[in-house]
Amino acid sequence: MAQPIELHYWPTPNGHKITIALEEMGLPYEIRPVNIGKGEQFQPAFLAISPNNRMPAIVDPEGPGGEPISVFESGAILQYLGRKSGEFYGEGERGRVEVEQWLFWQMAGLGPMAGQAHHFRGYAPTIAADQRQIAYGANRYTNEVHRLYGVLNKRLADHEYMAGAYSIADMATYPWIVPYERQGQNLDDFPHIKRWFTAIKARPAVERAYVKAKEINPNAGGIRTAEERAILFGQTAASVSAAVR
């Protein structure tokens, strides 16, 4: 019987990617919660497997050659799980490239830009003194997310899923579309995304992944406390240095 993969996780879009993938692939796993609002991502044991002090991260006790392996960064984890399971990673080299280019699009574009939109639209107005700077940031990132939605909508006009067949690229992107309202977007403006979004939301594995999220953190969402904001938004190089002493 296969040993379960350890998933170091908190219910955020990047965390959801991995629970979706593990559920879709049918790989056994155990969740190890990492409460990022309490600063648990700075604990030395976690930094040993995720030196960027970000979750998710995994430890697979049955890695290559039967030896344990740890993997951090959600995109790298999805690629690893796709190779391990032999699923959702494209057929042949051309299929794999198709998946990878859209996975990297999410990792380098949609995720970071949507994250900044969340910050400037939701969190920053409660902690910044100069609201003019906040307005500029909110407009900048809301508009860029709108552009990226346009790219995805055009792609999905003639593809059922991002890389043709359902893949880890879709698993990576879907959780970042879930909070579309917080990004200032309207799915009615993007009918092909809306069709794709509805289809993925209804998948049993996706439903199970989001049930697990509520079990881990029933109070997800909303503006965080001042202490949590300081932990999440006040990090510098000293934050990591202090954590490893």
Buried (B, 14 or more C-beta within 10 A) or exposed (E): EEEBBBBBBBBBBBBBBBBBBBBBBEBEBEBBBBBBBEBBBBBEEBBEBBEEBBBBBBBBEBBEEEEEBBBBBBBBBBBBBBEBBEBBBBEEEEBBEBBBEBBEBBBEBBBBBBBBBBBBBBBBEEBEEEEEEBEEBBBBBBEBBBEBBEEBBEBBEEBBBBBBBBBBBBBBBBBBBBBBEEBBBEBEEBEBBBBBBEBBEEBEBBEBBBEBBEEBBEEEEEEBEEEBBEBBEEBEEEBBEEBEE
